[in-house]
């Protein structure tokens, strides 16, 4: 069973980090039950150094997930 309270808190923390590091650029931030992960897509395509800096700031482990329909995608496994 999914602990949605934990998912929502983690999404809030992710949103805070993205807004602090890159500004307001979140296109999509959802929980994918099939993957058991939070998926983030931002409207920017940051340089590799910015991606590394951003990933190191997140409260949970994150991976670069490629390019989405609007920009860069990340995944956070819960």
N, C-alpha and C positions, 0 to 999 in steps of 0.2 A: 504494500500500500504506500502511495506517495504522500510524503509530508509536505503539503502545499504551503503551510506556514513558513517552513524552511526555504522553499523555492522562492516565495515572494520576498523574503528578507534578502536572500542572495541576489535576486534580480534588482532590488533597491540598491544594494552595495555595488553591483556591476554598473548600474546607471550612474551612481555617484562618481565612480572612478572614471568612466568614459567622459562625463561632463567636465570633470576637473582636468583631465589630461588633454582631451581633444576638442572640448566644447560640445554643444548640443548637436550631435550628428547621428543619433540612433535611428535607424530605419525600422528595425524589428528586434524585439527581445521577447522570446517565447520559451516555454517549457515543452520539450518534445518527449512525450511519454514513451514512445517506441524506442528512442535512443537513451532514455533516462538521463537527459542532459538539457541544459539551457543553451539555446542558440541565440547568438547576437549577430546582427548585421548592421554595420555603420555605413553612412553615405560617403565616407572618405576612403581613399586608398593610401594609407600612410606608408612611409618608407620603412625599410626593415628595422632600422634602429627604433623608430616610433612604435612599431609592433612589439618589439622585445620589451621596451619600456612599459608599454601598456599591459602586456601579459604579466609582467612582474608585479604590477600594482593590484591585480585582482585578488579577492579574498579566497577564491578557490582555484585549483589548477585549470588553466585554459590552454587551448590549442588553436592555432591558426587553422581555419576550415576552408580556405580558398576564397574565390571571388563569387559573390552572389549576384542577384539581379540589380542591386543598387550600389554595391560597394564590397567592402571586405567583411568576411564572416569569421566568427570565432565560435568555439563550442566549449562548454563548461560541464564536465561530468559530475553528477551528484552522487 
